[in-house]
């Protein structure tokens, strides 16, 4: 299996997932449980994706020939 070029997600992606989860938990969930749960699940999936993307090492680019 050939190695893939994996680029880590930006830190703003993780920040938006955390802020979105907190807003969904404190503001949306008390008003409408089904939408609140859906948004919280979506932001948890975003957070998990950002954690998974941090586990890969940066891509080692080949050295340029002179």
LINWOJO-V115846 format. One line per field, one symbol per residue. psi: psi as a letter, one per 20 degrees, with the letter a starting at -180 (. if undefined). Layout:
# LINWOJO-V115846
psi = ???
This chain:
# LINWOJO-V115846
psi = pqqqoppqqqhhggghhgghggghghggghgohghggggggghghgghhhghhiiqqqpoqqqqq.
